[in-house]
């Protein structure tokens, strides 16, 4: 299990998340991503990105008032 904190990227986290999923993360290992949600539109975008990269979305939940957590596995 590996955790990636992308909150410092604000609403520009998607390119980094895609790079992690396609180039860095090992298949078979669970990935946990934290990012800021703002107007909630990043939630669907991140779920679509997980699917596009061939990962299974295991969980998606609100972490606190401004942050969201996505858990996925390939």
Secondary structure, 3 states (H helix, E strand, C coil): CEEEECHHHHHHCHHHHHHHHHHHCCCCCEEEEEEECCCCHHHHHHHHHHHHCCCEEEEEEECCCCEEEEEEEC
